[in-house]
Amino acid sequence: MQNERVFKMSFAGVYPHYIQKAEKKGRTKAEVDTLICWLTGYN
């Protein structure tokens, strides 16, 4: 499977990249947190 590397990543390692990308697009950290909560059900 080609995506094995993605599955081995911890969320804590990827989260800052999500925040950085969102801020580049004019979004806020709170909006990212809301989206992640909506997608996963975790807060």
C-alpha positions as YAML, in Angstrom:
chain: A
units: angstrom
residues:
- id: 1
  name: MET
  ca: [0.00, 0.00, 0.00]
- id: 2
  name: GLN
  ca: [1.41, 3.41, -0.95]
- id: 3
  name: ASN
  ca: [-0.27, 5.34, 1.87]
- id: 4
  name: GLU
  ca: [1.38, 3.43, 4.72]
- id: 5
  name: ARG
  ca: [3.45, 6.49, 5.59]
- id: 6
  name: VAL
  ca: [0.30, 8.56, 6.12]
- id: 7
  name: PHE
  ca: [-1.19, 6.02, 8.50]
- id: 8
  name: LYS
  ca: [1.99, 5.94, 10.60]
- id: 9
  name: MET
  ca: [1.94, 9.72, 11.21]
- id: 10
  name: SER
  ca: [0.68, 10.94, 14.56]
- id: 11
  name: PHE
  ca: [-1.99, 13.61, 14.59]
- id: 12
  name: ALA
  ca: [0.23, 15.81, 16.77]
- id: 13
  name: GLY
  ca: [2.80, 15.82, 13.97]
- id: 14
  name: VAL
  ca: [0.31, 16.83, 11.29]
- id: 15
  name: TYR
  ca: [-1.83, 19.32, 13.24]
- id: 16
  name: PRO
  ca: [0.60, 22.28, 13.01]
- id: 17
  name: HIS
  ca: [0.68, 21.87, 9.24]
- id: 18
  name: TYR
  ca: [-3.13, 22.04, 9.10]
- id: 19
  name: ILE
  ca: [-3.05, 25.27, 11.13]
- id: 20
  name: GLN
  ca: [-0.33, 26.77, 8.95]
- id: 21
  name: LYS
  ca: [-2.16, 25.92, 5.73]
- id: 22
  name: ALA
  ca: [-5.46, 27.27, 7.05]
- id: 23
  name: GLU
  ca: [-3.85, 30.55, 8.12]
- id: 24
  name: LYS
  ca: [-2.33, 30.97, 4.66]
- id: 25
  name: LYS
  ca: [-5.86, 30.73, 3.28]
- id: 26
  name: GLY
  ca: [-7.23, 33.30, 5.73]
- id: 27
  name: ARG
  ca: [-8.78, 30.87, 8.21]
- id: 28
  name: THR
  ca: [-8.25, 30.70, 11.95]
- id: 29
  name: LYS
  ca: [-7.08, 28.00, 14.34]
- id: 30
  name: ALA
  ca: [-10.56, 27.95, 15.88]
- id: 31
  name: GLU
  ca: [-12.10, 27.16, 12.49]
- id: 32
  name: VAL
  ca: [-9.66, 24.28, 12.00]
- id: 33
  name: ASP
  ca: [-10.49, 22.96, 15.48]
- id: 34
  name: THR
  ca: [-14.21, 23.16, 14.72]
- id: 35
  name: LEU
  ca: [-13.75, 21.27, 11.47]
- id: 36
  name: ILE
  ca: [-11.67, 18.54, 13.09]
- id: 37
  name: CYS
  ca: [-14.25, 18.16, 15.84]
- id: 38
  name: TRP
  ca: [-17.00, 17.89, 13.24]
- id: 39
  name: LEU
  ca: [-15.11, 15.32, 11.18]
- id: 40
  name: THR
  ca: [-13.90, 13.13, 14.00]
- id: 41
  name: GLY
  ca: [-16.34, 13.72, 16.83]
- id: 42
  name: TYR
  ca: [-13.44, 14.48, 19.19]
- id: 43
  name: ASN
  ca: [-12.75, 17.87, 20.74]
...
